[in-house]
Amino acid sequence: MSPPILTEARDLLSRYDVVFCDVWGVVHDGLTAYAAACEALSRFRAQGGTVVLVSNAPVPQAQVARMLVSRAVPDKAYDAIVSSGDIALAHVIATKFQAVYCIGPRDRDSALFDKIPARKTGLAEAEAIVCSGLTDDRTETAESYRRVLETALARRMPFVCANPDLVVEVNGALLPCAGAIGALYEDLGGRVFWAGKPHAAAYAAAVAEANRLRGVAVDPERV
C-alpha cells in the first residue's frame, strides 16, 4: 500500500506525547522559519506535548538555539535541542581522549572545537580524529582527505563524526559534509562514531532528554 499523504499534522500528532523534529528543511529553510511548521509544533506543546529538536549541526545546542533565533524560529515551538555537536563532545569526554586531530572550518565550528577538553594536535600525536566538516566545502571533497584517513587507519585511530550528513543543500548547491569523510573512512575499514541522525546516538540522546523533560520514562509507542 502507498503511504498516506498528510496535508496537516494535527491528526498525526494527536497520537503522540513526544515529537523528535529535524531542523533544517523542517522548521526553517536555512534562512527563514517555516511559520506553519512552527505553529503546528507550538500547538502540540500547548496541548501537553514535548518537542525535542534533533539537529546534525556540529556545534553545542546553545549555538543551535542562536541560529534558530536568527531565523525567527519561536522558542515556543520546542522544549529542547539535541545537537550532534553535544553528542560528539560527550563521546570525546566519555572516551577520555587526551589529544585529538580536528578536521573542519575552525571559524564556523569554533563553538565545538573550543569545548573539546582534549589537546588539539597534529595527526602524528593524536589519539582520535574529530570532524565537523570539510575545511573548505566549496573546493574539497571527501577524497581530499584520503591520505589523512589512510594514515589514521594505519594507526587504528577512531573517527568522531560530528555531523553525519553526507551533503547539505545551500542555495541550490549540494555541499559535502563531515559524513562524507566519515563514510570514506568507514569504507577504508576505519572505526567511526556517528554523533547524529540517522544513527542510534541521536535518538538515545533525544529519548534521554524527553525523559528528563517529562519526568518519566517515555513510552516509545508515544514518540
C-alpha positions as CSV (number, residue, x, y, z in Angstrom):
1,M,0.0,0.0,0.0
2,S,1.1,3.5,-0.7
3,P,1.7,5.7,2.4
4,P,-1.0,8.3,3.1
5,I,-0.3,11.9,2.0
6,L,-0.7,14.1,5.1
7,T,-1.8,17.7,4.5
8,E,-1.7,18.7,8.1
9,A,0.0,17.5,11.3
10,R,-2.9,17.7,13.8
11,D,-4.4,14.2,13.4
12,L,-1.0,12.6,13.3
13,L,0.4,14.4,16.3
14,S,-2.7,13.7,18.4
15,R,-1.4,10.1,18.7
16,Y,1.8,11.1,20.5
17,D,3.2,12.7,23.6
18,V,6.7,13.4,22.2
19,V,7.9,14.6,18.8
20,F,11.6,14.4,17.6
21,C,11.8,17.0,14.9
22,D,14.6,17.8,12.4
23,V,15.6,21.5,12.0
24,W,17.0,22.5,8.6
25,G,14.3,22.0,5.9
26,V,11.6,21.3,8.5
27,V,11.3,24.3,10.9
28,H,13.4,26.7,8.6
29,D,14.7,26.7,5.1
30,G,18.2,27.8,6.0
31,L,17.3,31.5,6.1
32,T,13.7,31.9,7.5
33,A,11.3,29.9,9.7
34,Y,8.5,27.9,8.2
35,A,5.7,29.6,10.0
36,A,3.1,26.8,9.6
37,A,5.5,24.2,10.9
38,C,6.4,26.3,13.9
39,E,2.8,26.9,14.6
40,A,2.0,23.2,14.5
41,L,4.7,22.4,17.0
42,S,3.6,25.2,19.2
43,R,0.0,23.9,19.3
44,F,1.3,20.4,20.0
45,R,3.2,21.8,23.0
46,A,0.3,23.8,24.2
47,Q,-1.8,20.6,24.4
48,G,0.8,18.9,26.6
49,G,3.2,17.5,24.0
50,T,7.0,17.7,24.2
51,V,9.1,18.7,21.2
52,V,12.8,17.8,21.0
53,L,14.6,19.3,18.0
54,V,17.3,16.9,16.8
55,S,19.9,18.6,14.7
56,N,23.0,17.4,13.0
57,A,24.7,20.8,13.5
58,P,28.2,20.1,14.7
59,V,28.0,22.7,17.5
60,P,26.6,22.7,21.0
61,Q,22.9,23.3,21.4
62,A,23.3,26.8,22.7
63,Q,24.8,27.7,19.3
64,V,21.9,26.0,17.5
65,A,19.4,28.0,19.6
66,R,21.1,31.2,18.5
67,M,20.8,30.1,14.9
68,L,17.1,29.5,15.4
69,V,16.6,33.0,16.8
70,S,18.4,34.4,13.8
71,R,15.9,32.6,11.5
72,A,12.9,33.7,13.5
73,V,12.0,30.2,14.9
74,P,10.0,31.0,18.0
75,D,11.1,29.3,21.3
76,K,7.6,28.3,22.0
77,A,7.9,25.8,19.1
78,Y,10.2,23.4,21.0
79,D,11.3,22.3,24.5
80,A,14.9,21.3,24.0
81,I,17.6,20.8,21.3
82,V,19.8,17.7,20.9
83,S,22.7,18.6,18.6
84,S,25.4,16.4,17.0
85,G,28.0,18.7,18.4
86,D,26.9,18.0,22.0
87,I,26.8,14.2,21.3
88,A,30.3,14.3,19.8
89,L,31.6,16.3,22.8
90,A,30.0,13.8,25.3
91,H,31.7,11.0,23.4
92,V,35.1,12.6,23.5
93,I,34.7,13.2,27.2
94,A,33.5,9.7,27.9
95,T,36.3,8.1,26.0
96,K,38.9,10.3,27.7
97,F,40.9,11.2,24.7
98,Q,43.8,13.3,25.7
99,A,44.8,14.5,22.2
100,V,42.7,14.9,19.0
101,Y,43.2,15.9,15.4
102,C,40.4,18.2,14.2
103,I,39.0,18.4,10.7
104,G,36.6,21.2,9.8
105,P,36.3,25.0,9.4
106,R,37.7,26.4,12.7
107,D,35.9,29.8,12.4
108,R,32.5,28.3,11.7
109,D,32.7,25.5,14.2
110,S,34.8,27.1,16.9
111,A,31.9,26.5,19.4
112,L,32.6,22.8,19.1
113,F,36.4,22.8,18.9
114,D,36.8,25.3,21.8
115,K,34.8,23.0,24.1
116,I,36.8,19.8,23.4
117,P,38.7,19.1,26.6
118,A,41.5,17.2,24.8
119,R,44.6,18.9,23.4
120,K,44.3,19.7,19.7
121,T,47.4,18.3,18.0
122,G,48.8,17.2,14.7
123,L,47.8,13.8,13.3
124,A,51.0,12.2,14.4
125,E,50.3,13.0,18.1
126,A,46.5,12.4,18.1
127,E,44.6,9.5,19.6
128,A,41.5,10.2,17.5
129,I,40.0,12.5,14.8
130,V,37.1,14.8,15.5
131,C,35.5,16.0,12.2
132,S,32.9,18.7,12.0
133,G,33.1,19.1,8.2
134,L,35.4,19.9,5.3
135,T,37.8,22.8,5.8
136,D,36.5,24.2,2.5
137,D,33.3,22.5,1.3
138,R,33.3,24.6,-1.9
139,T,36.6,23.3,-3.3
140,E,37.2,20.0,-1.4
141,T,35.6,16.5,-1.4
142,A,36.0,13.6,0.9
143,E,38.7,12.3,-1.4
144,S,40.8,15.4,-0.4
145,Y,41.2,13.7,2.9
146,R,42.1,10.2,1.7
147,R,45.8,10.5,2.6
148,V,45.0,11.7,6.2
149,L,42.5,8.9,6.6
150,E,44.9,6.2,5.4
151,T,47.5,7.5,7.9
152,A,44.8,7.4,10.6
153,L,43.7,3.9,9.6
154,A,47.3,2.6,9.8
155,R,47.2,3.7,13.5
156,R,43.7,2.4,14.0
157,M,42.5,5.8,15.1
158,P,38.8,6.2,15.9
159,F,37.0,8.9,14.0
160,V,34.3,11.0,15.7
161,C,31.9,12.4,13.1
162,A,30.2,15.5,14.5
163,N,27.8,15.8,11.5
164,P,26.7,12.5,9.8
165,D,25.1,14.4,6.9
166,L,26.7,13.4,3.6
167,V,25.6,16.6,1.8
168,V,23.7,19.8,2.5
169,E,21.8,21.9,0.1
170,V,22.8,25.6,0.2
171,N,21.2,28.0,-2.3
172,G,20.6,25.2,-4.7
173,A,24.2,23.7,-4.4
174,L,24.9,20.4,-2.8
175,L,27.9,20.7,-0.5
176,P,29.7,17.8,1.2
177,C,29.5,17.4,5.0
178,A,31.5,15.6,7.6
179,G,29.5,12.4,7.0
180,A,31.1,12.1,3.5
181,I,34.6,11.9,5.1
182,G,33.3,9.5,7.8
183,A,31.8,7.3,5.2
184,L,35.1,7.1,3.3
185,Y,36.9,6.3,6.5
186,E,34.4,3.5,7.2
187,D,34.8,2.2,3.7
188,L,38.5,2.0,4.2
189,G,37.9,-0.1,7.3
190,G,38.1,2.6,10.0
191,R,36.0,2.9,13.1
192,V,33.5,5.8,13.1
193,F,31.4,7.1,15.9
194,W,28.4,8.7,14.3
195,A,27.2,11.6,16.5
196,G,23.8,12.3,14.9
197,K,20.9,11.2,12.7
198,P,20.1,8.7,11.4
199,H,22.3,6.8,13.8
200,A,21.4,5.5,17.3
201,A,23.3,8.0,19.3
202,A,21.0,10.9,18.2
203,Y,17.8,9.1,19.2
204,A,19.3,7.8,22.5
205,A,20.1,11.4,23.4
206,A,16.7,12.6,22.3
207,V,15.0,9.9,24.4
208,A,17.1,10.8,27.5
209,E,16.1,14.5,27.0
210,A,12.4,13.7,26.6
211,N,12.5,11.5,29.8
212,R,14.1,14.4,31.7
213,L,11.6,16.9,30.5
214,R,8.6,14.8,31.2
215,G,9.9,13.4,34.4
216,V,9.1,9.8,33.4
217,A,10.3,7.1,31.0
218,V,8.5,7.9,27.8
219,D,6.6,5.0,26.1
220,P,8.3,4.5,22.7
221,E,4.9,3.9,21.2
222,R,4.0,7.5,22.1
223,V,7.1,9.0,20.4
